[in-house]
């Protein structure tokens, strides 16, 4: 599927900030599931590109001098391929070292440990049936309800509330799969939704588990499916903080207001509207 992406992130400050540094993870890689045709990021200063320990493309933005806003605009086109949610495994050593460990956002509590026990235990050599059961059980337990959580909400808090968004579902799936002994990573990206769906759904998150002899297998508990050719992968990590689209620090600036607008559409729909 040929998909066109437009993504604008704008920060506004109540008091001009003197200096800001942002780490931008908004550039998708080409892999078995997607081919990047073109991708541009318009920013108020030059971007310095590097690759982090998870293999994500990161660009550092440094803005010196007083500014009361900061705006990033992405324009891109990606051809996606339906791989049944599977990506070939890479050689990064963090899979076994880091992706079985809890983080501040994915640390389990007694309720989550009990929930994992209720789902059962996976066959280490063939965990796919278990992972589908886990995805379904989480979706039944935690409703998709925008506005109930934020980027600081932990998996345990979302589980207790019984509500959250895709970020919370991805954190919960990673937390539970790790408790079951399965290395799992958080994925940030985009989802092309049917016409008329909420725009905020276009910016998405899900999880991928390392499965022997298959590779990374994706699971999207928010929608109860494995990723297909409607999904674009951007970044991976232990949790949201490792894969956040934009994250940084600033000097001054008072209060901050964030506005995000995302559009992901099939190429034919974009052409028809032009």
N, C-alpha and C positions, 0 to 999 in steps of 0.2 A: 504494500500500500504506500502511495506517495502522500506524505503529510507535510503541511506547512505550519510553522510555529511562529507566533508572535508573543513575546513575553516582556512586559514592562514592570520594573521594580523601582519605586520612587520613595525615598525617605525625605521627610520635611521636619525641620527642627524649629522649635519655638525661639531659640537663641542661636545666632550663627555659630557653627562649630569651626574651630581653628585648624583642625587636622584630623583626617580619618583614613583608616586602612581597612579595606574590605577584601575578603577572600571569596572569590567568585567561582562557584562550581555550576556553571550553566552551559557547558560545552559537551555534547554527547560524543562518545567514541564510536567508531565503526567496528562492528563485530558480526558474528553469525546472524544476529537478529535484526541488524540495521546497518544501512549505508548512508553516511552523511553526505548529502549533495552539496550544500553550502551552509555556512553558519557564520553570522557576524554578531558582534556585541558592540553597541555604541555606548561609550562611557565618557565621563567628563575629563579623563586623563588617560595616558597610555596604560595598557594592561601588560603585566609581566607574566608570561606563561611558564608553568612548571607542572610536574606530575607528582602526586602525593604517594604515600606508601600503599594505598589501596589501588593504585593505577588510575585514579581520577585525574582528569585535566583540570587544573586550577589556574586562575589568573588573579594576580594581586593588583589591586587598584589603590593607589596612594593619591589623596587629594590634599594639597597644601593650600593654606590661605583660607580666609573666612568664606564659608558657604552655608546657606540656609536650606539647601536641598541637595539631593544626590539622586541621579536617575540613570538606570541601566536599561537598554532596550535590545532585545534579542530578535533577530530575524533569521529563520533557517528553514531548510527543507531536508527531509530524511525519507529514504525508502526503507520500509520495514518488511520483515519476513516472518511468517508464522513458524516458529520452531517448537511449538507446543510448550513454550515457556522454558526451554532448555538452552543454556549457554555452555560452551566448552569450558572445562576447568582451566584456570590459569596456574602459574607457578608461584604466585605470591605466598610466602610462608605464613601470612597472618591468618589464613583460613583455619588452621588447627590451633594456632597460638592465641589468637584474639577472639575468634568468632564462636568460642564456647564459653567465653567469660561474660558475666553480667556487667552492665554499665549503670551509671546513675539513672538513666531513663528506662533501662530494661531489667533492673534488679527485681527478682521475684520476691513475693512475700508468702506467707503460709497459705493464703487463699489460692494463689496461682499454683503453688506446689500441689495442693490438693486437686485442683482442676486438671493439671497434667496427669496425675495419677488416675483420675477418672477416665481420661481418654485412652489410657493403656500405655504400652511400651512398643516402640518400633522394632522391626527386624533390622539390625544394623546394616545388613547387606541388601535389603530391599524395603526401604522405609516409605516408599511412595504412598501405599494405602494409608499408612498412619498419618502422613502429612495432609492428605485430603481430609481425613477424619478430624484432624486438629483444626484445619481451616474452617470446616463446617461448624464445629463446636464453638469456635471463637465467634463466628458470625452470629450464631444463635444467642450467645451470651452477651455480646456487646453490640448495641445498635449503632447505626451510622446516624449521628446527630451533630450537625455543625453548630459551633458556638459553645459547646459544653466543655471543651478543653482548649489548651494552647500549646505552643512549642515546648513549654516547660513541664507539661503533664507527663507523669511517669506511667509505665505500663500498669503498675499496681493500682494507681489512682483511677485510670480509665476502666480497669476491670471492676473495681469497687463501684464506680458510678454506673457501669453498664451502658456507657455511651461514649462515643468519640468519633474521630474522623480517620481517614486512611493512615495518617501518621501513627495514631494510636493502635490501629489494627496491625500495622507492620511491626511496631514495637512489641505488641503482645505475642505475635507469631514468633518473632525472634526469641523472645524470652522463653516461651514454652518449648520451642524446638531445641534450644540450648539445654534446657533442663532435661530433655530427653536424650541428650548426648549427641545432637546433630548440629554441626557448624552452620550458622545461618547469618546472613548479612541483610542489612537494611538497604533498600534501593529507592532513590529519588528519581523522578522522571515526569513524563507527560502521558496522558491518556486521551485519545480522541473519542469523545462521547457523541451519541446521536444528536442531531439538531434539536435544539430546544432544551437540552439538559443544562444544568447549572454550569456557568463558566468556571467557577472555582474548582470543579471536578477535573479540569484539564491539567492542573498541577497535581501530581499524584505521588503516592508512595506504596510500596509493597515489600515483600521479602523474598530472598532466594536461599535455598538450602543446598549444601554440597552433598550430592548423592553419588555413591560409588558407581563407576562405569558409565555414568551419565553426564555429570558436571553439575553446574548450578541450575537448579530447578526453581522457577518462580511460582509464588503463591500470593494471591491478592485477596486477603480475607474480607476487605471492605466490599468487594463485589462477588466473592465466592467462586472465583475462577482462577485459572492459570493465565499469565499474560499471553497475548496473541499479537497480531500485527497492528493492533490499535495502540500499542504501548511503545514509548521511546524511553530508553534508559539513559540517565544522565550521570549519576554518581552512586557509589556504594560505600558502605561503612558499617560500623558496629551499631550505630543509631543515627537519629536525625542530625546530631551535632557534627558527625563526620561527613555527612552528605548534604548539609544545608546549602541551598542555592546561593545565598549571600550571607556572610557572617563576618563581623569585624569589630573594631574598636574605634572610638573617636575621642577627641579632646574638646570638652565643652558641648554646646548645642542644646542644653535644656532638655525639654521633653521631645520625644520622637514620635512621629506618625508615619506608618508604613501603608502604602497602597500598591497592590499587585494586580495586574491584569494579564490574563493568559488566554490565548486562543490557539487551538490545535484543530486543523480542518483538513479533510482530504483535498488533494490538488484540484480535482475537478470542481469541487464546491468553491474553492478560492477563485478559480478561473471564471466561473459563472457569475461571481459577484463583482469581478473587476470590469 
